[in-house]
């Protein structure tokens, strides 16, 4: 899914400042937002990939303006509405009432939507299919543009790399985010040269990225 969330490789956002003394939560409400976000998956019967996809579904302006834990709160609400746990607009109405602005609160959904199947524990799986790639193989990241969730970073699409390691198989986030099955696949660590990703003026460096097998194609 192409959206504001996939900022990797983009220019114009400035450097990332790192405070070595940064607190885990700058304000008390952030810790509560973290807890609500973590609990929303269990309450709604969803999973981590669906939570990530809910981040991608936020309006671009809200994504930038709400901040990190503001996005978590919005995602928790979205998952709970999607699964029929709360009614759409219920959170805004309750917030207005707490501020003293009398607002009718929508009734709870009369018929809850079916609870999603969360699958087995964890993401790793054992699969019988032989891996299509070996360490040292030259590959190309597929030029994928999908409407739904994907863990393929936009800045590596169509770029060439080399398989560095074969990792344990895992469920495909592109499928589990939409509850269409697990589609467990082999996973590989692929090395990309910085100049391949960002041009000849990029600083000398390499980047290692874990990719699912369906994200890759052979390169002669």
C-alpha positions, 0 to 999 in steps of 0.5 A: 500500500502506497501511503504517507506511512512509508517514508523510507528513502524519501527526502525533505523530512530532515535528519532524525534527532535521537535523545539518549535520555529520552523517556519511554513515554514523554507524557502519562497519556502515551503509556495509556495509549500504548496499553489501549493499542495493545489491548485492541488486538485481543478485544477485536480478535485481530492481529499485529498485521491488521494493526499495522494496516490500520495505521496505513488507513489513517488520513495522511494529515491525521497521520502526521498531526496526531503523533506516534501515540495519537496514531495508536489511539486512532488505530485502536478505535478503528479496529474496535469499530471494524469488529463491531465492538463499538459504534462508529462515532462513539469515541468522539461523542464520549470525548465531547461529553467529558468536555461538557459538550452534551452529545448523543452517544450512538448505541452499541452495534446490535449485531456484532460483526464476526470475530476474526480468526487469529491463527496460531501463536506467533508468526513462524511456521514449518513449510514443506516447499523447498526454498526458491533462492539460495545464499549468494543468489542475485535477485530483484525485488518485485515492482509491487503496487498493492491496494492493501497491506504489504511489508515490501518497502517502496524504495526497494521495488525493482532494485537488485540485491543478493541473498545473504541468509535464509530465515525461518518461514513465516506467515505473510503479513499481506494475507494475515492483515486482511484475514485471507489466510496465512500463506506461510513463505520462506523469508530471506535476508537480502543485501542491497548496495546504497548506490543501487537504492539511492544513486551513485552519489549515495554514501558507501554502505549496504542495507540488509532487508528481510523479504518474503519469497513472493517479494522476490524474483530471480536476476540473471 
